[in-house]
Amino acid sequence: MTTPDQAAPDAELVARIRRKLTRQHFMHLIGADLTVIEPGRVEAELALAQQHQQQRGFAHGGLVATMADLVAGFAGVTLIPDDHGMVTAELKVSYLNPGVGQKIVAKGWVLKAGRRLHFCEAEVWCDDKLIAKATATMAVIEPQ
């Protein structure tokens, strides 16, 4: 059982990340939203619509990569001080299945957090089918 003192840091973390999300314009443009925010772990969802599809009706590869990048990056952001930033230094996406369905769910987590680099992974799911896996290196940006 958790006490109110134990629950407070999670509420503070969620509020901090939600505040940073207000400046995440591309995420809002595509219609994605974070649904889980925990230290070192983030999930996002997106209702798959026609504007997200490529010519064969699959979720566009760029959308899938964006969702992987989003959750890997924000998983890293949960572990850095509020006055620091984070950007993608490297992203590798392996596409496993076509994204056909109603909803995209992306799950990201930090494998190793460092002072300058965070090593992260992500999975992207479409209607409970794994469609992509990604590895990402995220660079910590210190305040100037």
C-alpha positions as YAML, in Angstrom:
chain: A
units: angstrom
residues:
- id: 1
  name: MET
  ca: [0.00, 0.00, 0.00]
- id: 2
  name: THR
  ca: [1.30, 3.46, -0.85]
- id: 3
  name: THR
  ca: [1.07, 6.48, 1.37]
- id: 4
  name: PRO
  ca: [0.18, 9.97, 0.07]
- id: 5
  name: ASP
  ca: [3.87, 10.91, 0.33]
- id: 6
  name: GLN
  ca: [4.82, 8.03, -1.99]
- id: 7
  name: ALA
  ca: [2.18, 9.01, -4.58]
- id: 8
  name: ALA
  ca: [3.24, 12.68, -4.71]
- id: 9
  name: PRO
  ca: [6.41, 12.22, -6.82]
- id: 10
  name: ASP
  ca: [4.41, 10.39, -9.53]
- id: 11
  name: ALA
  ca: [1.85, 13.21, -9.66]
- id: 12
  name: GLU
  ca: [4.67, 15.75, -9.85]
- id: 13
  name: LEU
  ca: [6.35, 13.78, -12.63]
- id: 14
  name: VAL
  ca: [3.14, 13.55, -14.64]
- id: 15
  name: ALA
  ca: [2.50, 17.29, -14.22]
- id: 16
  name: ARG
  ca: [6.08, 18.11, -15.27]
- id: 17
  name: ILE
  ca: [5.89, 15.94, -18.39]
- id: 18
  name: ARG
  ca: [2.41, 17.24, -19.30]
- id: 19
  name: ARG
  ca: [3.79, 20.79, -19.07]
- id: 20
  name: LYS
  ca: [6.61, 19.88, -21.46]
- id: 21
  name: LEU
  ca: [4.10, 18.28, -23.83]
- id: 22
  name: THR
  ca: [2.42, 21.64, -24.47]
- id: 23
  name: ARG
  ca: [5.43, 22.52, -26.65]
- id: 24
  name: GLN
  ca: [5.36, 19.18, -28.50]
- id: 25
  name: HIS
  ca: [3.46, 20.56, -31.51]
- id: 26
  name: PHE
  ca: [4.09, 17.70, -33.93]
- id: 27
  name: MET
  ca: [2.68, 15.18, -31.46]
- id: 28
  name: HIS
  ca: [-0.51, 17.23, -31.24]
- id: 29
  name: LEU
  ca: [-0.67, 17.58, -35.04]
- id: 30
  name: ILE
  ca: [-0.73, 13.82, -35.55]
- id: 31
  name: GLY
  ca: [-3.18, 13.29, -32.67]
- id: 32
  name: ALA
  ca: [-0.96, 11.34, -30.25]
- id: 33
  name: ASP
  ca: [-1.22, 11.56, -26.47]
- id: 34
  name: LEU
  ca: [0.80, 10.09, -23.63]
- id: 35
  name: THR
  ca: [-1.28, 7.62, -21.63]
- id: 36
  name: VAL
  ca: [1.34, 6.28, -19.19]
- id: 37
  name: ILE
  ca: [4.06, 8.38, -17.56]
- id: 38
  name: GLU
  ca: [6.36, 6.66, -15.08]
- id: 39
  name: PRO
  ca: [10.04, 7.08, -14.24]
- id: 40
  name: GLY
  ca: [11.92, 5.68, -17.22]
- id: 41
  name: ARG
  ca: [8.75, 4.47, -18.99]
- id: 42
  name: VAL
  ca: [6.15, 6.15, -21.21]
- id: 43
  name: GLU
  ca: [3.28, 4.99, -23.41]
- id: 44
  name: ALA
  ca: [1.40, 6.89, -26.11]
- id: 45
  name: GLU
  ca: [-1.73, 6.23, -28.14]
- id: 46
  name: LEU
  ca: [-3.05, 7.47, -31.44]
- id: 47
  name: ALA
  ca: [-6.36, 6.76, -33.18]
- id: 48
  name: LEU
  ca: [-5.29, 5.61, -36.64]
- id: 49
  name: ALA
  ca: [-7.01, 7.65, -39.36]
- id: 50
  name: GLN
  ca: [-6.73, 8.08, -43.11]
- id: 51
  name: GLN
  ca: [-4.22, 10.94, -42.81]
- id: 52
  name: HIS
  ca: [-1.83, 8.52, -41.04]
- id: 53
  name: GLN
  ca: [-1.81, 5.98, -43.90]
- id: 54
  name: GLN
  ca: [0.52, 5.40, -46.80]
- id: 55
  name: GLN
  ca: [-0.71, 4.47, -50.28]
- id: 56
  name: ARG
  ca: [-1.59, 0.84, -49.37]
- id: 57
  name: GLY
  ca: [-3.59, 1.80, -46.29]
- id: 58
  name: PHE
  ca: [-0.91, 0.87, -43.74]
- id: 59
  name: ALA
  ca: [0.24, 3.20, -40.99]
- id: 60
  name: HIS
  ca: [2.94, 5.34, -42.62]
- id: 61
  name: GLY
  ca: [6.48, 4.34, -41.66]
- id: 62
  name: GLY
  ca: [7.24, 7.91, -40.67]
- id: 63
  name: LEU
  ca: [4.30, 7.87, -38.26]
- id: 64
  name: VAL
  ca: [5.50, 4.61, -36.73]
- id: 65
  name: ALA
  ca: [9.03, 6.01, -36.34]
- id: 66
  name: THR
  ca: [7.61, 9.21, -34.84]
- id: 67
  name: MET
  ca: [5.64, 7.25, -32.24]
- id: 68
  name: ALA
  ca: [8.74, 5.22, -31.32]
- id: 69
  name: ASP
  ca: [10.85, 8.39, -31.08]
- id: 70
  name: LEU
  ca: [8.20, 10.12, -28.98]
- id: 71
  name: VAL
  ca: [7.96, 7.42, -26.31]
- id: 72
  name: ALA
  ca: [11.69, 6.67, -26.20]
- id: 73
  name: GLY
  ca: [12.47, 10.38, -25.84]
- id: 74
  name: PHE
  ca: [9.89, 11.12, -23.19]
- id: 75
  name: ALA
  ca: [10.88, 8.00, -21.25]
- id: 76
  name: GLY
  ca: [14.31, 9.62, -21.07]
- id: 77
  name: VAL
  ca: [12.86, 13.01, -20.14]
- id: 78
  name: THR
  ca: [11.27, 11.45, -17.06]
- id: 79
  name: LEU
  ca: [14.76, 10.82, -15.67]
- id: 80
  name: ILE
  ca: [16.39, 14.21, -16.21]
- id: 81
  name: PRO
  ca: [16.08, 17.44, -14.20]
- id: 82
  name: ASP
  ca: [13.28, 19.80, -15.22]
- id: 83
  name: ASP
  ca: [15.70, 22.44, -16.54]
- id: 84
  name: HIS
  ca: [17.40, 19.93, -18.89]
- id: 85
  name: GLY
  ca: [16.26, 18.92, -22.36]
- id: 86
  name: MET
  ca: [16.59, 15.84, -24.50]
- id: 87
  name: VAL
  ca: [16.96, 15.29, -28.25]
- id: 88
  name: THR
  ca: [17.32, 12.24, -30.42]
- id: 89
  name: ALA
  ca: [20.91, 11.47, -31.35]
- id: 90
  name: GLU
  ca: [20.16, 8.19, -33.11]
- id: 91
  name: LEU
  ca: [17.04, 6.19, -33.94]
- id: 92
  name: LYS
  ca: [16.86, 2.76, -35.55]
- id: 93
  name: VAL
  ca: [13.44, 1.34, -36.38]
- id: 94
  name: SER
  ca: [12.77, -2.23, -37.49]
- id: 95
  name: TYR
  ca: [9.37, -2.65, -39.14]
- id: 96
  name: LEU
  ca: [7.94, -6.09, -38.35]
- id: 97
  name: ASN
  ca: [4.35, -6.01, -39.62]
- id: 98
  name: PRO
  ca: [2.11, -3.57, -41.50]
- id: 99
  name: GLY
  ca: [0.16, -1.21, -39.27]
- id: 100
  name: VAL
  ca: [-3.46, -1.99, -40.09]
- id: 101
  name: GLY
  ca: [-6.17, -1.29, -37.55]
- id: 102
  name: GLN
  ca: [-7.80, 1.30, -35.36]
- id: 103
  name: LYS
  ca: [-5.22, 2.30, -32.75]
- id: 104
  name: ILE
  ca: [-1.46, 2.68, -32.45]
- id: 105
  name: VAL
  ca: [0.07, 2.14, -29.01]
- id: 106
  name: ALA
  ca: [3.76, 2.90, -28.49]
- id: 107
  name: LYS
  ca: [5.71, 1.87, -25.39]
- id: 108
  name: GLY
  ca: [9.12, 3.30, -24.57]
- id: 109
  name: TRP
  ca: [11.60, 2.70, -21.78]
- id: 110
  name: VAL
  ca: [15.13, 3.60, -20.74]
- id: 111
  name: LEU
  ca: [17.70, 0.80, -20.79]
- id: 112
  name: LYS
  ca: [20.52, 2.91, -19.36]
- id: 113
  name: ALA
  ca: [20.43, 6.53, -18.28]
- id: 114
  name: GLY
  ca: [23.70, 8.41, -18.35]
- id: 115
  name: ARG
  ca: [24.77, 11.97, -17.68]
- id: 116
  name: ARG
  ca: [25.00, 12.83, -21.40]
- id: 117
  name: LEU
  ca: [23.26, 9.94, -23.18]
- id: 118
  name: HIS
  ca: [20.27, 7.72, -22.47]
- id: 119
  name: PHE
  ca: [19.90, 4.40, -24.27]
- id: 120
  name: CYS
  ca: [16.24, 3.61, -24.89]
- id: 121
  name: GLU
  ca: [13.98, 1.12, -26.63]
- id: 122
  name: ALA
  ca: [10.45, 1.28, -27.95]
- id: 123
  name: GLU
  ca: [7.76, -0.96, -29.34]
- id: 124
  name: VAL
  ca: [4.91, 0.14, -31.57]
- id: 125
  name: TRP
  ca: [1.71, -1.87, -31.62]
- id: 126
  name: CYS
  ca: [-1.36, -1.66, -33.85]
- id: 127
  name: ASP
  ca: [-4.48, -3.33, -32.48]
- id: 128
  name: ASP
  ca: [-2.42, -5.68, -30.28]
- id: 129
  name: LYS
  ca: [-0.01, -6.66, -33.08]
- id: 130
  name: LEU
  ca: [3.65, -5.65, -32.76]
- id: 131
  name: ILE
  ca: [4.48, -3.63, -35.87]
- id: 132
  name: ALA
  ca: [7.89, -2.14, -35.01]
- id: 133
  name: LYS
  ca: [10.76, -2.17, -32.53]
- id: 134
  name: ALA
  ca: [13.21, 0.67, -32.12]
- id: 135
  name: THR
  ca: [16.41, 1.53, -30.35]
- id: 136
  name: ALA
  ca: [17.28, 5.12, -29.63]
- id: 137
  name: THR
  ca: [20.15, 7.11, -28.23]
- id: 138
  name: MET
  ca: [18.90, 10.30, -26.60]
- id: 139
  name: ALA
  ca: [21.24, 13.19, -25.82]
- id: 140
  name: VAL
  ca: [20.77, 15.19, -22.63]
- id: 141
  name: ILE
  ca: [20.85, 18.95, -23.18]
- id: 142
  name: GLU
  ca: [22.09, 20.86, -20.14]
- id: 143
  name: PRO
  ca: [20.87, 24.41, -19.46]
- id: 144
  name: GLN
  ca: [23.11, 27.16, -20.75]
...
